[in-house]
Amino acid sequence: MNLRPSRAVLAVILACSVHLPFAAASTPALTARAPTAAAGRWPLIAFDDDFHSGLPGTFPSVKPTGASDTVTLAAYERPDTRDAIPPVLYEELDAAEKLMHKPVAYKSAAELDAYLSSVACALPASAYDRRGFLASLGLHGLLAPGRTDQPTLQAVEHLPNFRPGTIVNGQEIQAQVAVFRFAMAHPDVFLDLTQVANPIIESHSLQAALWKQRFEPAQEAHPTGETVVQRYAAAIARMPEFVFEAAFRAAFDAQPTGQPGYGTYTIAQNLGFTQDEARRLALNDDAVDYDTTPYGHTSYAPTDQMDRHFNLDPKHQDTRLVWASRHLSAAEIFARESAFDEAEVELGVGLHSLQDCFAHGQLTPCVHGVIGEFPDDVTDDPIAFYEATLATEAYLWAYLRAIAPEDAPTLTIGPSSSATGARTAS
């Protein structure tokens, strides 16, 4: 069948019908939010609501249906046996489930293996992190940022009960329902169409190309008069004993509400940041999606900055990692001026892009839009959840290492000796 005459038209229809969700919700600036359940699921990006912030009261219940992973057009052939899946993925899965205090979403071995297979064939870091930013944080061998479109769709095909959340403001997005069914029935044709539709969706961000422009912090320094040791006494005191997985595990054990928690807020407190500091990090992390940071229109909407959420420069450095690096450097500069509040705002904004690198992998906007919350939900995508937590810790420790005085205790990041044996930074 010759699809050429209608290819462009279909691609435009696809671009117009994709639910990213593009209509960024209007939320009060820098306030904690509780996601709104719809049709038995969390319709928007759960990773954004409960991991980016991790503030008390934002933790969803266990999902009623199964789902999976993420992201872009790499050649893929699904392994037929469990022997083809690296054992470390089962270890990470086990660790993530224990740390979430809830089960993953998969209901059968076939569903789980389809998900893990989609992760196992991820692109290597050299394909998207050409500047070695993740390695500079001490992160090596992690798979979530390299996941691609085709294996993700194949994983979804093995989840007969999965349906993306399509209810927004009480109304079902019929176009997304139709496109999702089409993608499941004709994945190759769908992926072919995304090659035309994605540039349409990305056009505003591609034209602006802000990640290529000179970066200037959007804040003015307001020194607090504190020294680094005064500001971060508890965090610096913990530096000699810090081992990634021990901190990762503890980050899920204590919430002010008594409810097991996870995400930026909990992780930061566990690392020694105060409650106010952790809250500032978490709120600014989460605020990137809602245009309420000092950097203006930063949401994932096509008219804002998609390059903070998706990799729009696949032939060069991942655009999310560009932003994460820039904001980390800005945070260090502010901290050296004793402007710690501004430094923590920068860290929060940078963390969002870093975490999206793990949640979205190399997912293209069309695929993410059609499969909805599938890549971002922590129970659907536990490997990304686990690895994003390691990355969050590494990012915050990189900040502390850069600004700590020379006589501060030395930070060593080494492999875990825990019973789980799951992969850690080193």
C-alpha positions as CSV (number, residue, x, y, z in Angstrom):
1,M,0.0,0.0,0.0
2,N,1.4,3.4,-1.0
3,L,1.0,5.8,1.9
4,R,3.0,8.7,0.4
5,P,0.1,10.9,-0.8
6,S,-1.5,11.0,2.6
7,R,1.7,10.8,4.8
8,A,2.0,14.5,5.4
9,V,-1.7,15.0,6.1
10,L,-1.7,12.1,8.6
11,A,1.4,13.4,10.3
12,V,-0.2,16.8,10.8
13,I,-3.3,15.1,12.2
14,L,-1.1,13.1,14.5
15,A,0.8,16.2,15.6
16,C,-2.5,18.0,16.4
17,S,-4.0,15.1,18.3
18,V,-1.1,14.2,20.5
19,H,-1.7,14.5,24.3
20,L,1.6,15.4,25.9
21,P,-0.3,16.7,28.0
22,F,0.3,19.9,26.1
23,A,-2.2,22.1,27.9
24,A,0.1,22.7,30.8
25,A,-2.1,22.9,33.9
26,S,-2.5,26.2,35.5
27,T,-1.2,26.0,39.1
28,P,-0.3,28.5,41.7
29,A,3.4,29.4,41.6
30,L,5.6,27.2,43.8
31,T,3.0,25.4,45.7
32,A,2.6,21.8,46.4
33,R,0.0,20.0,44.4
34,A,-1.9,16.8,44.7
35,P,-2.5,15.0,41.4
36,T,-6.1,14.5,40.4
37,A,-7.2,11.0,39.7
38,A,-9.2,10.4,36.5
39,A,-10.8,7.3,35.2
40,G,-9.0,5.2,37.8
41,R,-5.5,6.4,36.7
42,W,-3.3,9.5,37.0
43,P,-3.8,11.1,33.6
44,L,-0.8,13.4,33.5
45,I,2.9,12.6,34.0
46,A,3.1,10.9,37.4
47,F,6.9,11.2,37.5
48,D,6.5,15.0,37.3
49,D,4.0,15.1,40.2
50,D,5.4,12.7,42.7
51,F,9.1,12.4,41.8
52,H,10.1,15.9,40.7
53,S,8.6,17.3,43.9
54,G,8.2,14.4,46.3
55,L,6.4,16.8,48.7
56,P,4.1,15.3,51.3
57,G,0.6,14.7,50.0
58,T,1.6,14.2,46.4
59,F,2.0,10.4,46.4
60,P,-0.4,8.4,44.3
61,S,-2.0,5.1,45.2
62,V,-1.0,1.9,43.5
63,K,-2.0,1.9,39.8
64,P,-5.0,-0.4,38.9
65,T,-3.5,-1.3,35.5
66,G,-0.1,-2.3,34.1
67,A,2.3,-0.3,31.9
68,S,5.9,0.1,30.9
69,D,8.8,2.2,29.7
70,T,10.0,4.7,27.0
71,V,11.7,6.0,23.8
72,T,13.4,7.0,19.9
73,L,13.9,5.0,16.6
74,A,16.8,2.5,17.2
75,A,16.9,-0.9,15.6
76,Y,15.5,-3.4,18.1
77,E,14.9,-7.1,18.4
78,R,13.3,-8.2,21.6
79,P,15.1,-11.0,23.5
80,D,13.0,-14.2,23.5
81,T,14.2,-15.4,26.9
82,R,15.0,-14.1,30.3
83,D,18.7,-15.0,29.7
84,A,18.9,-12.1,27.3
85,I,18.0,-9.6,30.0
86,P,20.9,-8.4,32.2
87,P,20.5,-9.8,35.7
88,V,21.2,-6.3,37.1
89,L,17.8,-5.2,35.8
90,Y,16.0,-7.7,38.0
91,E,18.1,-6.5,40.9
92,E,17.3,-2.8,40.2
93,L,13.6,-3.8,39.9
94,D,13.6,-5.6,43.2
95,A,15.3,-2.6,44.9
96,A,12.9,-0.1,43.4
97,E,9.8,-2.1,44.5
98,K,11.1,-2.3,48.0
99,L,11.9,1.3,48.1
100,M,8.6,2.4,46.7
101,H,6.8,0.4,49.4
102,K,4.4,-0.7,46.6
103,P,4.5,-3.3,43.8
104,V,5.3,-2.6,40.2
105,A,2.4,-2.5,37.8
106,Y,3.2,-5.7,35.8
107,K,0.8,-8.6,36.3
108,S,2.7,-11.4,34.5
109,A,6.2,-12.5,33.7
110,A,5.5,-11.8,30.0
111,E,4.6,-8.2,30.7
112,L,7.6,-7.7,33.0
113,D,10.0,-9.2,30.5
114,A,8.6,-7.0,27.7
115,Y,9.3,-4.0,29.9
116,L,12.8,-5.1,30.9
117,S,13.7,-6.0,27.3
118,S,12.8,-2.5,26.2
119,V,15.3,-1.2,28.8
120,A,18.0,-3.8,28.0
121,C,18.4,-2.6,24.4
122,A,18.9,1.1,25.4
123,L,21.4,3.2,23.6
124,P,24.8,3.6,25.3
125,A,25.6,6.9,27.1
126,S,28.1,7.8,24.3
127,A,25.1,8.2,21.9
128,Y,23.5,11.0,23.9
129,D,26.0,12.2,26.6
130,R,28.9,13.1,24.3
131,R,30.3,15.5,26.9
132,G,30.4,12.9,29.7
133,F,28.2,14.9,32.1
134,L,26.7,11.8,33.7
135,A,30.1,10.3,34.2
136,S,31.3,13.5,35.8
137,L,28.6,13.0,38.4
138,G,29.9,9.4,39.0
139,L,27.1,7.8,37.1
140,H,28.1,4.9,34.8
141,G,26.3,2.1,33.1
142,L,22.8,3.3,33.7
143,L,20.2,2.3,31.0
144,A,17.1,4.4,31.5
145,P,18.3,7.5,29.6
146,G,19.0,5.5,26.4
147,R,15.6,3.8,25.9
148,T,14.0,4.3,22.5
149,D,10.6,4.5,20.8
150,Q,10.3,1.2,19.0
151,P,11.0,-1.2,22.0
152,T,8.6,0.9,24.1
153,L,5.8,0.4,21.7
154,Q,6.6,-3.3,21.6
155,A,6.5,-3.4,25.4
156,V,3.1,-1.7,25.4
157,E,1.8,-4.4,23.0
158,H,2.4,-7.0,25.7
159,L,0.2,-5.1,28.2
160,P,-3.4,-5.9,27.1
161,N,-4.9,-3.9,30.0
162,F,-2.9,-0.7,29.5
163,R,-4.7,2.4,28.3
164,P,-3.2,5.8,28.5
165,G,-4.9,8.4,30.7
166,T,-7.1,10.3,28.3
167,I,-9.4,12.3,30.7
168,V,-8.5,15.9,31.1
169,N,-10.7,18.4,32.9
170,G,-13.5,15.7,32.8
171,Q,-13.3,15.3,29.1
172,E,-11.9,12.4,27.2
173,I,-9.4,13.2,24.4
174,Q,-11.0,11.0,21.6
175,A,-8.2,11.8,19.2
176,Q,-5.6,10.3,21.5
177,V,-7.7,7.2,22.0
178,A,-7.9,6.7,18.3
179,V,-4.2,7.4,17.7
180,F,-3.2,5.0,20.5
181,R,-5.3,2.2,18.9
182,F,-3.7,3.0,15.6
183,A,-0.2,2.9,17.0
184,M,-0.9,-0.5,18.6
185,A,-2.4,-1.9,15.4
186,H,0.2,-0.4,13.0
187,P,3.4,0.5,15.0
188,D,5.7,0.7,12.0
189,V,3.3,3.0,10.1
190,F,2.9,5.1,13.3
191,L,6.6,5.4,13.8
192,D,7.0,6.4,10.2
193,L,4.4,9.2,10.7
194,T,6.1,10.5,13.8
195,Q,9.2,11.4,11.8
196,V,7.1,14.0,10.1
197,A,4.9,14.9,13.1
198,N,7.7,15.3,15.7
199,P,9.4,18.2,13.8
200,I,6.1,20.0,13.7
201,I,5.6,19.6,17.4
202,E,9.2,20.6,18.2
203,S,9.4,23.5,15.7
204,H,9.1,26.3,18.2
205,S,11.8,24.9,20.5
206,L,14.0,23.9,17.6
207,Q,13.8,27.4,16.1
208,A,14.6,29.1,19.4
209,A,17.4,26.5,20.1
210,L,17.9,28.1,23.6
211,W,20.3,25.3,24.6
212,K,22.7,26.6,22.0
213,Q,22.5,30.2,23.2
214,R,24.6,31.9,25.8
215,F,23.2,31.2,29.2
216,E,22.7,33.9,31.8
217,P,21.2,33.1,35.2
218,A,17.7,34.8,35.5
219,Q,18.2,35.6,39.2
220,E,20.0,38.3,41.1
221,A,22.2,37.2,44.0
222,H,20.9,38.0,47.5
223,P,23.7,36.9,49.9
224,T,22.5,35.4,53.2
225,G,25.8,36.1,54.9
226,E,26.2,32.4,55.8
227,T,29.3,30.3,55.0
228,V,29.0,27.1,53.1
229,V,29.6,25.1,56.3
230,Q,27.0,27.1,58.2
231,R,24.4,26.6,55.5
232,Y,25.0,22.9,54.8
233,A,26.5,21.7,58.1
234,A,24.5,18.5,58.2
235,A,25.0,17.6,54.6
236,I,28.8,18.2,54.8
237,A,29.0,16.2,58.0
238,R,27.5,13.2,56.2
239,M,29.8,13.3,53.2
240,P,32.5,10.8,54.5
241,E,30.0,8.1,55.2
242,F,27.8,8.6,52.1
243,V,27.3,5.5,49.9
244,F,24.7,5.8,47.1
245,E,22.4,2.9,47.8
246,A,22.4,3.4,51.5
247,A,21.2,6.9,51.1
248,F,18.8,5.8,48.4
249,R,17.2,3.3,50.6
250,A,16.9,5.6,53.6
251,A,15.3,8.2,51.4
252,F,12.2,6.2,51.3
253,D,11.9,5.4,55.0
254,A,10.9,8.7,56.6
255,Q,8.3,11.3,55.7
256,P,6.9,14.0,58.0
257,T,3.5,12.6,57.4
258,G,4.6,9.1,58.4
259,Q,3.9,7.9,54.8
260,P,6.7,6.2,52.9
261,G,8.0,8.8,50.4
262,Y,10.3,9.3,47.5
263,G,11.4,12.1,45.1
264,T,13.4,15.3,45.3
265,Y,12.1,16.5,48.7
266,T,12.7,13.2,50.5
267,I,16.1,12.6,48.9
268,A,17.4,16.1,49.7
269,Q,16.4,15.8,53.3
270,N,18.0,12.4,53.6
271,L,21.3,13.9,52.2
272,G,21.3,16.6,55.0
273,F,19.5,19.5,53.4
274,T,17.0,21.1,55.8
275,Q,13.3,20.9,55.3
276,D,13.2,24.5,53.9
277,E,16.1,23.8,51.6
278,A,14.6,20.5,50.4
279,R,11.2,22.2,49.8
280,R,12.9,24.9,47.7
281,L,14.6,22.3,45.6
282,A,11.5,20.3,45.2
283,L,9.1,23.1,44.3
284,N,11.4,24.6,41.7
285,D,12.0,21.2,40.3
286,D,8.3,20.6,39.9
287,A,7.7,24.2,38.8
288,V,9.5,23.7,35.5
289,D,6.4,22.0,34.1
290,Y,4.2,24.9,35.1
291,D,6.2,28.0,34.0
292,T,6.7,29.2,37.5
293,T,10.5,29.3,37.8
294,P,12.6,32.5,37.1
295,Y,13.1,31.1,33.6
296,G,9.7,31.8,32.3
297,H,8.0,29.4,29.8
298,T,9.8,26.2,30.6
299,S,7.0,23.7,30.3
300,Y,6.8,20.7,27.9
301,A,4.2,22.5,25.7
302,P,5.1,23.0,22.1
303,T,5.1,26.7,22.6
304,D,7.5,26.6,25.5
305,Q,10.8,24.7,26.1
306,M,10.4,21.1,25.0
307,D,14.2,20.9,25.0
308,R,14.2,20.8,28.8
309,H,12.0,17.7,28.7
310,F,13.0,15.8,25.5
311,N,16.3,15.5,23.7
312,L,15.9,17.8,20.7
313,D,19.5,17.5,19.6
314,P,20.1,13.7,19.2
315,K,23.2,14.2,17.1
316,H,25.0,16.2,19.8
317,Q,24.7,16.5,23.6
318,D,21.3,15.6,25.0
319,T,19.5,19.0,25.6
320,R,18.3,17.9,29.0
321,L,21.9,17.3,30.1
322,V,22.9,20.7,28.7
323,W,20.3,22.4,31.0
324,A,21.2,20.3,34.0
325,S,24.9,21.2,33.6
326,R,24.1,24.9,33.1
327,H,22.0,25.2,36.2
328,L,24.5,23.2,38.3
329,S,27.2,25.6,37.3
330,A,24.9,28.6,38.1
331,A,24.1,27.1,41.5
332,E,27.8,26.8,42.3
333,I,28.4,30.5,41.4
334,F,25.5,31.7,43.5
335,A,26.7,29.6,46.5
336,R,30.2,31.1,46.3
337,E,28.5,34.5,46.6
338,S,26.6,33.2,49.7
339,A,23.4,33.5,47.7
340,F,22.2,30.0,48.7
341,D,18.5,30.6,48.1
342,E,19.2,31.4,44.5
343,A,21.6,28.4,44.3
344,E,18.9,26.0,45.4
345,V,16.4,27.5,42.9
346,E,19.0,26.7,40.2
347,L,19.5,23.2,41.5
348,G,15.8,22.5,41.4
349,V,15.4,23.7,37.9
350,G,18.4,21.7,36.7
351,L,17.2,18.6,38.5
352,H,14.0,18.6,36.5
353,S,15.8,18.2,33.2
354,L,18.2,15.6,34.6
355,Q,15.3,13.5,36.0
356,D,13.4,13.8,32.7
357,C,16.5,12.4,30.9
358,F,15.8,9.2,33.0
359,A,12.0,9.3,32.9
360,H,11.7,10.0,29.1
361,G,14.9,8.5,27.9
362,Q,15.3,9.3,24.2
363,L,11.5,9.2,23.8
364,T,10.2,11.4,21.1
365,P,7.2,13.8,21.9
366,C,4.8,11.9,19.6
367,V,5.4,8.6,21.2
368,H,5.2,10.0,24.7
369,G,2.1,11.9,23.9
370,V,0.3,8.9,22.5
371,I,1.2,6.5,25.3
372,G,0.6,9.1,27.9
373,E,1.9,8.5,31.5
374,F,3.5,5.2,30.5
375,P,7.2,6.3,30.7
376,D,6.8,8.5,33.8
377,D,4.8,6.5,36.3
378,V,7.1,5.1,38.9
379,T,5.3,1.7,39.2
380,D,5.2,1.4,35.4
381,D,8.9,2.5,34.9
382,P,10.7,1.3,38.1
383,I,14.1,1.1,36.4
384,A,14.0,4.8,35.5
385,F,12.7,5.6,39.0
386,Y,15.6,3.8,40.6
387,E,18.3,5.3,38.3
388,A,16.8,8.8,38.5
389,T,17.1,8.6,42.3
390,L,20.8,7.8,42.0
391,A,21.2,10.7,39.6
392,T,19.4,13.1,41.9
393,E,21.7,12.2,44.7
394,A,24.7,12.5,42.5
395,Y,23.7,16.0,41.3
396,L,23.2,17.3,44.8
397,W,26.5,15.8,45.9
398,A,28.3,17.4,42.9
399,Y,27.0,20.7,44.1
400,L,28.3,20.2,47.7
401,R,31.6,18.9,46.5
402,A,32.2,21.9,44.3
403,I,31.4,24.5,47.0
404,A,32.7,22.7,50.2
405,P,35.8,24.2,51.7
406,E,39.1,22.3,51.2
407,D,39.2,21.1,54.8
408,A,35.7,19.6,54.6
409,P,35.5,15.8,54.8
410,T,36.2,14.1,51.5
411,L,33.2,12.6,49.7
412,T,33.7,9.1,48.2
413,I,31.1,7.5,46.1
414,G,31.5,3.8,46.0
415,P,29.6,0.6,45.1
416,S,26.9,-0.6,47.4
417,S,27.4,-3.5,49.7
418,S,23.7,-3.9,50.4
419,A,21.9,-7.2,50.0
420,T,20.1,-6.1,46.9
421,G,23.3,-5.8,44.9
422,A,21.6,-3.4,42.5
423,R,23.6,-1.1,40.3
424,T,24.9,2.0,41.9
425,A,27.0,5.0,41.0
426,S,30.8,4.6,41.5
